[in-house]
Each structure stands twice: as C-alpha cells, then as structure tokens.
Amino acid sequence: MKRILAAVAVAALVGLLPSLAVAQKPVSKGAMLEVKAKIVALDSTSRLVTLQDDSGESETIYAGPEVKRFDALKVGDVVTFRYYESIVYAIKKPGAPASAAPADGAKIVRSEGAKPGATVSEQQTATVQVKALDLKKNSITVLTDDGRTVSFQVDDPKNLKGVAVGDKVEITYTTAVMITVQ
C-alpha cells in the first residue's frame, strides 16, 4: 500500500503526476488501481494528512495549496484514490517529425459537493529504450533513462509497427488519478 498510496496521494494532492507509470507489467486498456484509506490525523497548520489503509499501514502526505477545500477534510473520512494506468498514444523515433504537441502541465478538474475531490491528468513525452513488445496485448515494455522498467498499454496497434526491441523511441503517454472523499 505504501508505494501506491505514496505515489498516488502525493501526485494527486500536490498536483503532480509520476514521471512514468507505476505499473511493472502490461495492463489492459482502462485498467485501474484503487486504494482506500481513512484519515486518522490532520495537521491544519502544516497541511499534513495521515492516511491509514485496512491493513493498518499509514502514510502522512502534504496537501499543498492546490487542495482548495483542505478545511473540509475530517478525521474519519475515507479517501479513495483511483489511479488509471498510463496509455501510450504515440511512439516515434527520436528526431522524427513531431505529431501534435502534448498539452503542457497537469490538468486538474475539481469535483463539486461537500467533500473535496479532483481528477488530475497529464500527457507527457519521454525517450526510452524498448525492452519488449507484446503485439497480441498491444503493450510495450521500456527502460527509462533512470533505469526503471515500465510497461504501457498502447492505444493504437499501428503505433507498434516498425518498432523493435532495442530501439530508442519517444513515447507520448497519459496518466490520470481521481480522488474522492467520503
């Protein structure tokens, strides 16, 4: 829980998304991870929220100024994080003509209602090395510049044509996380 909750919670509450997906295996289109945690402590002065999952693990995260309704949070509230697996929308060789430019920065859509909530999404581009391809599942496994192995679902199977293991490619992918408080 700690790894997912820390990555998702910090990403969502601070308004940033991980530089690459958390997933380490190919995912199916629309795959979603869900983590629920109860607020067990709040520090309003420091804007710290301590969350505890069902197994008793806890994590304290900073809720930055992007969390507009911090004061609506209460000890005992249950926070649900839904992290949507990243999907690759474009693959090209470095230096190839650019397609449509990805949107800059994270997009935050705040929910309405008594409790805070939001969806944070972002489109990013990274140059990676192809480690594996699964044409049946339309997935690609890559090695990042910082040495991590990450797998993505590929939106359009045509994007995998001409791509081979060992190639350096530029991928454009999206990530999204949704937070609700009950």
N, C-alpha and C positions, 0 to 999 in steps of 0.2 A: 504494500500500500504506500509506503513512504516514497518510493521512487516515482510512482504515477501521481500520487497526491501532490508531492512537492513540485513536480514539473508542471502539472496541470493547474494547481492552485496558484502558484506564483505567476505563471504565464497569464492566467485569466485575471487575477486580482490586480496585478501590476500593469496589465495591458500589453504584455509582451508574449510572444509565442516562441517555443523552442526553435533553434536554428534548423533542425531537421527533425523528422518524426521520431517518436519514442519506439515505434514498432520495430521488432527484430525479425519478423517473419512475414512472408507475403500475406496480404489481407484481402478480404473480399470487398467489392465496391460497397461503400456505405458502412463499413464496419465501425463500430463504436465501442469505446470502453466507458464504463460508468462506475464512478466511485461516489459513495455516500459517506458523509462524516458529520458528526454532531459538534456544534460549537460548545466547547467546555470552558473557555475563558476568553475574555475580551479585555484589551488594554486600550481604552479610547485615546489616551494621551499619545501613545506610540503607534496607534493604529495596528496593533497586533491581534491576530485571531488564532486561537489554539483550537485545532480540529482533532477529533478522535474517531477512528473507524470502529467497526463492530468487533474487531479482534483486540481492541484496546490500544493500538498504536496511535500515537498522537504526533502532530506536527504543528509548529507555530509559524504562521506566514504573515507577511506585511501586506496590508491592504492600502495601497497607495491612494493618492488623491483622485485617481480615475474611478474609484469606488465612491460614487456620489452619495449613496444612501447608507454609508457606514453606520450612522446612528440608528438605523432601523434594525440592525443585527442584534440578536439577543442570545444569551447563553441558553442552550437547549434547542435552538434552531437546527434543522438538518439541512446541510448544504449538499446538493447533488452536482457533480461535475460530469459532463458528458464530453469526452474527447473524441472527435471524429478523426479516423485515420487519414493520413495525408494521401492525396491522389495526384499523380503526375499528369499534367495537361500538355506538356511539350517536352521533347527531347531533341537536341540538336548538337552537332559537333561544334566545339569552341571555334569562334571566328565565322561561322556560317551566318547568313543574313538573319537578322532578328525578326521574329514574328511580333505580334502585338506586345507592347511593353507591359510587364506586370504592374499591377497597382502598387503604389508606394505605401508602406506602413500598414499597420493593423487597422481593421475596421471594427468599431465597437457599436453594437446595437443594444441599447439598454432596454430591459423589459419594464412594463408598467405594472403597477399593483403595489400592495402594501409592503412587500419584501423586495430587497434588491435582487437583481439578476441581469445577466447580459450574455450575448454571444459575441465572441471575438474571433475574427477570421483574418487570414493574411495569405497573400500569394508571394512566394519567394523563388529565387533562382540560385542554383549552386552548380559549380563544376565538380564532377565526381568521376570515379573510375568504376566501370561496370564489372561486377563480380559474378553475377548470374542472371539468367533470363529464364522466365517460365512463360512460354508463349501460350500454353493452354489456360493459364490463370491470368494472363496479361499483367505479369508483375516483373519488376526489376529489382535486383539487389545491388547496392552500390557501396563503395568505400569512400568515405568523406575525407576532406583534407585533414581533419583532426584524428583520423584513424578509426572512426566508428563504422560499423557495417549496419546499413539501414535498408529495409525493403519497402517498396511502394507498389500500390496498385496503379496501373497505367490506364487512363481514361479511354484512350482510343488505341486499339491494337496496331493501327498503321504507324504509330509513333515508334514501335519497336523494329520496324523494317530497316534493315541496313545497320542495326546496332549489334555489336558483337562483344563477347566477354573480353575484357582488357581495354576496351575503348575508353577514352576520356570524353565525356559528354557533358552538356549543360542541360540540367533539368529544371523545369518550372513546375512547382507544386503548390498546393494549398493546404492549409491546416485550419482547423476550427475547434473551438471549445465553447460549451454552453454551461452556464452556472445558474442554478435556481436555488432559492432558499425557501424552506417550508417551515 
